[in-house]
Amino acid sequence: MKFKFTCELCKKEVKQGEKFTLDIFEKDTDITSGGIECIEAMCFSCKSKIVKKIDGLNK
């Protein structure tokens, strides 16, 4: 979906773009996990930065 929104990370107003979401979970035990962070409205630029950082950590 493409529409106007404000990015929750950089606080920039996106006039026309795709909205991405991010859910971060921490594993409490082998059976349970708890939610730490949930971002409902993220712009493409912030999403790309997070993906790049995760890819860098995996190397």
PDB file of N, CA, C and O in Angstrom, chain B, residues numbered from 101:
ATOM      1  N   MET B 101       0.836  -1.176   0.000  1.00  0.00           N
ATOM      2  CA  MET B 101       0.000   0.000   0.000  1.00  0.00           C
ATOM      3  C   MET B 101       0.881   1.240   0.000  1.00  0.00           C
ATOM      4  O   MET B 101       1.879   1.291   0.719  1.00  0.00           O
ATOM      5  N   LYS B 102       0.532   2.212  -0.777  1.00  0.00           N
ATOM      6  CA  LYS B 102       1.273   3.459  -0.841  1.00  0.00           C
ATOM      7  C   LYS B 102       0.388   4.597  -0.354  1.00  0.00           C
ATOM      8  O   LYS B 102      -0.686   4.835  -0.907  1.00  0.00           O
ATOM      9  N   PHE B 103       0.838   5.299   0.677  1.00  0.00           N
ATOM     10  CA  PHE B 103       0.076   6.413   1.215  1.00  0.00           C
ATOM     11  C   PHE B 103       0.962   7.263   2.103  1.00  0.00           C
ATOM     12  O   PHE B 103       2.133   6.930   2.289  1.00  0.00           O
ATOM     13  N   LYS B 104       0.443   8.350   2.658  1.00  0.00           N
ATOM     14  CA  LYS B 104       1.159   9.303   3.487  1.00  0.00           C
ATOM     15  C   LYS B 104       1.207   8.817   4.941  1.00  0.00           C
ATOM     16  O   LYS B 104       0.199   8.373   5.492  1.00  0.00           O
ATOM     17  N   PHE B 105       2.400   8.909   5.556  1.00  0.00           N
ATOM     18  CA  PHE B 105       2.549   8.541   6.966  1.00  0.00           C
ATOM     19  C   PHE B 105       3.826   9.169   7.511  1.00  0.00           C
ATOM     20  O   PHE B 105       4.616   9.725   6.748  1.00  0.00           O
ATOM     21  N   THR B 106       4.033   9.089   8.806  1.00  0.00           N
ATOM     22  CA  THR B 106       5.246   9.569   9.458  1.00  0.00           C
ATOM     23  C   THR B 106       6.033   8.382   9.985  1.00  0.00           C
ATOM     24  O   THR B 106       5.494   7.545  10.709  1.00  0.00           O
ATOM     25  N   CYS B 107       7.306   8.309   9.623  1.00  0.00           N
ATOM     26  CA  CYS B 107       8.172   7.213  10.064  1.00  0.00           C
ATOM     27  C   CYS B 107       8.396   7.332  11.570  1.00  0.00           C
ATOM     28  O   CYS B 107       8.702   8.413  12.073  1.00  0.00           O
ATOM     29  N   GLU B 108       8.241   6.216  12.286  1.00  0.00           N
ATOM     30  CA  GLU B 108       8.411   6.226  13.737  1.00  0.00           C
ATOM     31  C   GLU B 108       9.875   6.284  14.156  1.00  0.00           C
ATOM     32  O   GLU B 108      10.167   6.631  15.300  1.00  0.00           O
ATOM     33  N   LEU B 109      10.808   5.951  13.255  1.00  0.00           N
ATOM     34  CA  LEU B 109      12.231   5.987  13.607  1.00  0.00           C
ATOM     35  C   LEU B 109      12.860   7.352  13.348  1.00  0.00           C
ATOM     36  O   LEU B 109      13.440   7.950  14.254  1.00  0.00           O
ATOM     37  N   CYS B 110      12.749   7.845  12.121  1.00  0.00           N
ATOM     38  CA  CYS B 110      13.406   9.112  11.781  1.00  0.00           C
ATOM     39  C   CYS B 110      12.467  10.302  11.885  1.00  0.00           C
ATOM     40  O   CYS B 110      12.901  11.445  11.743  1.00  0.00           O
ATOM     41  N   LYS B 111      11.189  10.052  12.131  1.00  0.00           N
ATOM     42  CA  LYS B 111      10.168  11.098  12.306  1.00  0.00           C
ATOM     43  C   LYS B 111       9.940  11.939  11.046  1.00  0.00           C
ATOM     44  O   LYS B 111       9.349  13.016  11.124  1.00  0.00           O
ATOM     45  N   LYS B 112      10.404  11.458   9.884  1.00  0.00           N
ATOM     46  CA  LYS B 112      10.164  12.176   8.636  1.00  0.00           C
ATOM     47  C   LYS B 112       8.780  11.833   8.105  1.00  0.00           C
ATOM     48  O   LYS B 112       8.294  10.716   8.281  1.00  0.00           O
ATOM     49  N   GLU B 113       8.158  12.796   7.459  1.00  0.00           N
ATOM     50  CA  GLU B 113       6.853  12.562   6.851  1.00  0.00           C
ATOM     51  C   GLU B 113       7.068  12.015   5.445  1.00  0.00           C
ATOM     52  O   GLU B 113       7.731  12.645   4.621  1.00  0.00           O
ATOM     53  N   VAL B 114       6.512  10.858   5.180  1.00  0.00           N
ATOM     54  CA  VAL B 114       6.603  10.228   3.866  1.00  0.00           C
ATOM     55  C   VAL B 114       5.317  10.571   3.125  1.00  0.00           C
ATOM     56  O   VAL B 114       4.223  10.203   3.553  1.00  0.00           O
ATOM     57  N   LYS B 115       5.461  11.277   2.016  1.00  0.00           N
ATOM     58  CA  LYS B 115       4.277  11.743   1.300  1.00  0.00           C
ATOM     59  C   LYS B 115       3.631  10.648   0.477  1.00  0.00           C
ATOM     60  O   LYS B 115       2.406  10.575   0.388  1.00  0.00           O
ATOM     61  N   GLN B 116       4.451   9.790  -0.131  1.00  0.00           N
ATOM     62  CA  GLN B 116       3.910   8.667  -0.882  1.00  0.00           C
ATOM     63  C   GLN B 116       4.941   7.552  -0.834  1.00  0.00           C
ATOM     64  O   GLN B 116       6.020   7.680  -1.412  1.00  0.00           O
ATOM     65  N   GLY B 117       4.626   6.485  -0.166  1.00  0.00           N
ATOM     66  CA  GLY B 117       5.571   5.390  -0.055  1.00  0.00           C
ATOM     67  C   GLY B 117       4.949   4.184   0.605  1.00  0.00           C
ATOM     68  O   GLY B 117       3.778   4.184   0.985  1.00  0.00           O
ATOM     69  N   GLU B 118       5.776   3.147   0.730  1.00  0.00           N
ATOM     70  CA  GLU B 118       5.314   1.923   1.363  1.00  0.00           C
ATOM     71  C   GLU B 118       5.654   1.956   2.844  1.00  0.00           C
ATOM     72  O   GLU B 118       6.714   2.441   3.239  1.00  0.00           O
ATOM     73  N   LYS B 119       4.754   1.440   3.652  1.00  0.00           N
ATOM     74  CA  LYS B 119       4.940   1.393   5.092  1.00  0.00           C
ATOM     75  C   LYS B 119       5.428  -0.006   5.460  1.00  0.00           C
ATOM     76  O   LYS B 119       4.815  -1.000   5.071  1.00  0.00           O
ATOM     77  N   PHE B 120       6.530  -0.087   6.207  1.00  0.00           N
ATOM     78  CA  PHE B 120       7.078  -1.359   6.659  1.00  0.00           C
ATOM     79  C   PHE B 120       6.895  -1.458   8.162  1.00  0.00           C
ATOM     80  O   PHE B 120       6.830  -0.438   8.849  1.00  0.00           O
ATOM     81  N   THR B 121       6.811  -2.676   8.679  1.00  0.00           N
ATOM     82  CA  THR B 121       6.701  -2.889  10.122  1.00  0.00           C
ATOM     83  C   THR B 121       7.885  -3.705  10.605  1.00  0.00           C
ATOM     84  O   THR B 121       8.490  -4.449   9.833  1.00  0.00           O
ATOM     85  N   LEU B 122       8.216  -3.568  11.875  1.00  0.00           N
ATOM     86  CA  LEU B 122       9.332  -4.281  12.479  1.00  0.00           C
ATOM     87  C   LEU B 122       8.904  -4.780  13.852  1.00  0.00           C
ATOM     88  O   LEU B 122       8.444  -4.000  14.685  1.00  0.00           O
ATOM     89  N   ASP B 123       9.054  -6.062  14.083  1.00  0.00           N
ATOM     90  CA  ASP B 123       8.791  -6.668  15.383  1.00  0.00           C
ATOM     91  C   ASP B 123      10.073  -7.336  15.847  1.00  0.00           C
ATOM     92  O   ASP B 123      10.629  -8.169  15.131  1.00  0.00           O
ATOM     93  N   ILE B 124      10.554  -6.980  17.041  1.00  0.00           N
ATOM     94  CA  ILE B 124      11.774  -7.558  17.598  1.00  0.00           C
ATOM     95  C   ILE B 124      11.381  -8.373  18.825  1.00  0.00           C
ATOM     96  O   ILE B 124      10.701  -7.877  19.724  1.00  0.00           O
ATOM     97  N   PHE B 125      11.817  -9.630  18.849  1.00  0.00           N
ATOM     98  CA  PHE B 125      11.509 -10.524  19.960  1.00  0.00           C
ATOM     99  C   PHE B 125      12.796 -11.004  20.613  1.00  0.00           C
ATOM    100  O   PHE B 125      13.821 -11.169  19.951  1.00  0.00           O
ATOM    101  N   GLU B 126      12.727 -11.223  21.906  1.00  0.00           N
ATOM    102  CA  GLU B 126      13.843 -11.782  22.651  1.00  0.00           C
ATOM    103  C   GLU B 126      13.417 -13.143  23.187  1.00  0.00           C
ATOM    104  O   GLU B 126      12.330 -13.283  23.747  1.00  0.00           O
ATOM    105  N   LYS B 127      14.267 -14.133  23.017  1.00  0.00           N
ATOM    106  CA  LYS B 127      13.959 -15.488  23.467  1.00  0.00           C
ATOM    107  C   LYS B 127      14.214 -15.579  24.967  1.00  0.00           C
ATOM    108  O   LYS B 127      15.352 -15.463  25.421  1.00  0.00           O
ATOM    109  N   ASP B 128      13.137 -15.789  25.734  1.00  0.00           N
ATOM    110  CA  ASP B 128      13.261 -15.917  27.184  1.00  0.00           C
ATOM    111  C   ASP B 128      13.784 -17.298  27.567  1.00  0.00           C
ATOM    112  O   ASP B 128      14.763 -17.427  28.301  1.00  0.00           O
ATOM    113  N   THR B 129      13.123 -18.307  27.062  1.00  0.00           N
ATOM    114  CA  THR B 129      13.527 -19.696  27.275  1.00  0.00           C
ATOM    115  C   THR B 129      13.404 -20.426  25.945  1.00  0.00           C
ATOM    116  O   THR B 129      13.139 -19.806  24.915  1.00  0.00           O
ATOM    117  N   ASP B 130      13.596 -21.738  25.965  1.00  0.00           N
ATOM    118  CA  ASP B 130      13.436 -22.524  24.738  1.00  0.00           C
ATOM    119  C   ASP B 130      11.994 -22.532  24.262  1.00  0.00           C
ATOM    120  O   ASP B 130      11.733 -22.797  23.089  1.00  0.00           O
ATOM    121  N   ILE B 131      11.057 -22.247  25.153  1.00  0.00           N
ATOM    122  CA  ILE B 131       9.629 -22.341  24.818  1.00  0.00           C
ATOM    123  C   ILE B 131       9.008 -20.967  24.589  1.00  0.00           C
ATOM    124  O   ILE B 131       8.179 -20.809  23.693  1.00  0.00           O
ATOM    125  N   THR B 132       9.391 -19.980  25.378  1.00  0.00           N
ATOM    126  CA  THR B 132       8.714 -18.677  25.301  1.00  0.00           C
ATOM    127  C   THR B 132       9.640 -17.570  24.787  1.00  0.00           C
ATOM    128  O   THR B 132      10.864 -17.663  24.875  1.00  0.00           O
ATOM    129  N   SER B 133       9.022 -16.540  24.258  1.00  0.00           N
ATOM    130  CA  SER B 133       9.759 -15.342  23.864  1.00  0.00           C
ATOM    131  C   SER B 133       8.875 -14.137  24.143  1.00  0.00           C
ATOM    132  O   SER B 133       7.649 -14.246  24.161  1.00  0.00           O
ATOM    133  N   GLY B 134       9.491 -13.014  24.355  1.00  0.00           N
ATOM    134  CA  GLY B 134       8.735 -11.808  24.671  1.00  0.00           C
ATOM    135  C   GLY B 134       9.034 -10.712  23.681  1.00  0.00           C
ATOM    136  O   GLY B 134      10.168 -10.576  23.223  1.00  0.00           O
ATOM    137  N   GLY B 135       8.039  -9.934  23.348  1.00  0.00           N
ATOM    138  CA  GLY B 135       8.216  -8.823  22.426  1.00  0.00           C
ATOM    139  C   GLY B 135       8.929  -7.669  23.102  1.00  0.00           C
ATOM    140  O   GLY B 135       8.585  -7.281  24.218  1.00  0.00           O
ATOM    141  N   ILE B 136       9.918  -7.127  22.425  1.00  0.00           N
ATOM    142  CA  ILE B 136      10.671  -6.001  22.964  1.00  0.00           C
ATOM    143  C   ILE B 136      10.245  -4.717  22.273  1.00  0.00           C
ATOM    144  O   ILE B 136       9.987  -3.709  22.930  1.00  0.00           O
ATOM    145  N   GLU B 137      10.171  -4.751  20.963  1.00  0.00           N
ATOM    146  CA  GLU B 137       9.907  -3.536  20.196  1.00  0.00           C
ATOM    147  C   GLU B 137       8.992  -3.851  19.027  1.00  0.00           C
ATOM    148  O   GLU B 137       9.112  -4.898  18.391  1.00  0.00           O
ATOM    149  N   CYS B 138       8.091  -2.946  18.756  1.00  0.00           N
ATOM    150  CA  CYS B 138       7.204  -3.076  17.605  1.00  0.00           C
ATOM    151  C   CYS B 138       7.067  -1.698  16.977  1.00  0.00           C
ATOM    152  O   CYS B 138       6.577  -0.763  17.610  1.00  0.00           O
ATOM    153  N   ILE B 139       7.501  -1.579  15.732  1.00  0.00           N
ATOM    154  CA  ILE B 139       7.399  -0.320  15.001  1.00  0.00           C
ATOM    155  C   ILE B 139       6.409  -0.530  13.878  1.00  0.00           C
ATOM    156  O   ILE B 139       6.610  -1.380  13.011  1.00  0.00           O
ATOM    157  N   GLU B 140       5.347   0.242  13.894  1.00  0.00           N
ATOM    158  CA  GLU B 140       4.260   0.060  12.938  1.00  0.00           C
ATOM    159  C   GLU B 140       4.490   0.793  11.621  1.00  0.00           C
ATOM    160  O   GLU B 140       4.058   0.313  10.574  1.00  0.00           O
ATOM    161  N   ALA B 141       5.156   1.937  11.649  1.00  0.00           N
ATOM    162  CA  ALA B 141       5.322   2.738  10.437  1.00  0.00           C
ATOM    163  C   ALA B 141       6.793   3.092  10.251  1.00  0.00           C
ATOM    164  O   ALA B 141       7.330   3.949  10.954  1.00  0.00           O
ATOM    165  N   MET B 142       7.435   2.426   9.301  1.00  0.00           N
ATOM    166  CA  MET B 142       8.837   2.651   9.024  1.00  0.00           C
ATOM    167  C   MET B 142       9.008   2.929   7.534  1.00  0.00           C
ATOM    168  O   MET B 142       8.420   2.236   6.703  1.00  0.00           O
ATOM    169  N   CYS B 143       9.813   3.943   7.188  1.00  0.00           N
ATOM    170  CA  CYS B 143      10.028   4.289   5.772  1.00  0.00           C
ATOM    171  C   CYS B 143      11.046   3.337   5.145  1.00  0.00           C
ATOM    172  O   CYS B 143      11.720   2.582   5.845  1.00  0.00           O
ATOM    173  N   PHE B 144      11.145   3.384   3.827  1.00  0.00           N
ATOM    174  CA  PHE B 144      12.039   2.511   3.082  1.00  0.00           C
ATOM    175  C   PHE B 144      13.494   2.759   3.456  1.00  0.00           C
ATOM    176  O   PHE B 144      14.277   1.813   3.544  1.00  0.00           O
ATOM    177  N   SER B 145      13.864   4.011   3.675  1.00  0.00           N
ATOM    178  CA  SER B 145      15.240   4.351   4.020  1.00  0.00           C
ATOM    179  C   SER B 145      15.654   3.707   5.351  1.00  0.00           C
ATOM    180  O   SER B 145      16.733   3.123   5.448  1.00  0.00           O
ATOM    181  N   CYS B 146      14.812   3.813   6.356  1.00  0.00           N
ATOM    182  CA  CYS B 146      15.108   3.209   7.663  1.00  0.00           C
ATOM    183  C   CYS B 146      15.130   1.689   7.569  1.00  0.00           C
ATOM    184  O   CYS B 146      15.971   1.040   8.192  1.00  0.00           O
ATOM    185  N   LYS B 147      14.217   1.122   6.798  1.00  0.00           N
ATOM    186  CA  LYS B 147      14.192  -0.332   6.604  1.00  0.00           C
ATOM    187  C   LYS B 147      15.488  -0.798   5.969  1.00  0.00           C
ATOM    188  O   LYS B 147      16.051  -1.811   6.385  1.00  0.00           O
ATOM    189  N   SER B 148      15.970  -0.076   4.971  1.00  0.00           N
ATOM    190  CA  SER B 148      17.211  -0.447   4.285  1.00  0.00           C
ATOM    191  C   SER B 148      18.408  -0.388   5.229  1.00  0.00           C
ATOM    192  O   SER B 148      19.287  -1.247   5.168  1.00  0.00           O
ATOM    193  N   LYS B 149      18.446   0.623   6.104  1.00  0.00           N
ATOM    194  CA  LYS B 149      19.542   0.744   7.063  1.00  0.00           C
ATOM    195  C   LYS B 149      19.560  -0.431   8.027  1.00  0.00           C
ATOM    196  O   LYS B 149      20.627  -0.951   8.352  1.00  0.00           O
ATOM    197  N   ILE B 150      18.382  -0.857   8.491  1.00  0.00           N
ATOM    198  CA  ILE B 150      18.298  -1.985   9.424  1.00  0.00           C
ATOM    199  C   ILE B 150      18.714  -3.279   8.743  1.00  0.00           C
ATOM    200  O   ILE B 150      19.453  -4.074   9.325  1.00  0.00           O
ATOM    201  N   VAL B 151      18.252  -3.502   7.520  1.00  0.00           N
ATOM    202  CA  VAL B 151      18.619  -4.710   6.779  1.00  0.00           C
ATOM    203  C   VAL B 151      20.125  -4.753   6.535  1.00  0.00           C
ATOM    204  O   VAL B 151      20.751  -5.804   6.677  1.00  0.00           O
ATOM    205  N   LYS B 152      20.710  -3.600   6.164  1.00  0.00           N
ATOM    206  CA  LYS B 152      22.152  -3.524   5.916  1.00  0.00           C
ATOM    207  C   LYS B 152      22.937  -3.833   7.191  1.00  0.00           C
ATOM    208  O   LYS B 152      23.946  -4.537   7.146  1.00  0.00           O
ATOM    209  N   LYS B 153      22.473  -3.307   8.329  1.00  0.00           N
ATOM    210  CA  LYS B 153      23.146  -3.554   9.610  1.00  0.00           C
ATOM    211  C   LYS B 153      23.071  -5.035   9.988  1.00  0.00           C
ATOM    212  O   LYS B 153      24.063  -5.608  10.439  1.00  0.00           O
ATOM    213  N   ILE B 154      21.910  -5.653   9.810  1.00  0.00           N
ATOM    214  CA  ILE B 154      21.758  -7.077  10.126  1.00  0.00           C
ATOM    215  C   ILE B 154      22.643  -7.923   9.219  1.00  0.00           C
ATOM    216  O   ILE B 154      23.284  -8.866   9.684  1.00  0.00           O
ATOM    217  N   ASP B 155      22.686  -7.595   7.923  1.00  0.00           N
ATOM    218  CA  ASP B 155      23.544  -8.320   6.991  1.00  0.00           C
ATOM    219  C   ASP B 155      25.013  -8.196   7.391  1.00  0.00           C
ATOM    220  O   ASP B 155      25.774  -9.155   7.267  1.00  0.00           O
ATOM    221  N   GLY B 156      25.411  -7.023   7.868  1.00  0.00           N
ATOM    222  CA  GLY B 156      26.786  -6.807   8.322  1.00  0.00           C
ATOM    223  C   GLY B 156      27.110  -7.627   9.565  1.00  0.00           C
ATOM    224  O   GLY B 156      28.242  -8.087   9.719  1.00  0.00           O
ATOM    225  N   LEU B 157      26.142  -7.817  10.452  1.00  0.00           N
ATOM    226  CA  LEU B 157      26.356  -8.619  11.652  1.00  0.00           C
ATOM    227  C   LEU B 157      26.465 -10.102  11.336  1.00  0.00           C
ATOM    228  O   LEU B 157      27.115 -10.844  12.072  1.00  0.00           O
ATOM    229  N   ASN B 158      25.842 -10.541  10.259  1.00  0.00           N
ATOM    230  CA  ASN B 158      25.848 -11.956   9.883  1.00  0.00           C
ATOM    231  C   ASN B 158      27.141 -12.382   9.207  1.00  0.00           C
ATOM    232  O   ASN B 158      27.366 -13.579   9.024  1.00  0.00           O
ATOM    233  N   LYS B 159      27.998 -11.437   8.829  1.00  0.00           N
ATOM    234  CA  LYS B 159      29.259 -11.778   8.131  1.00  0.00           C
ATOM    235  C   LYS B 159      30.323 -12.241   9.053  1.00  0.00           C
ATOM    236  O   LYS B 159      31.428 -12.559   8.612  1.00  0.00           O
TER     237      LYS B 159
END
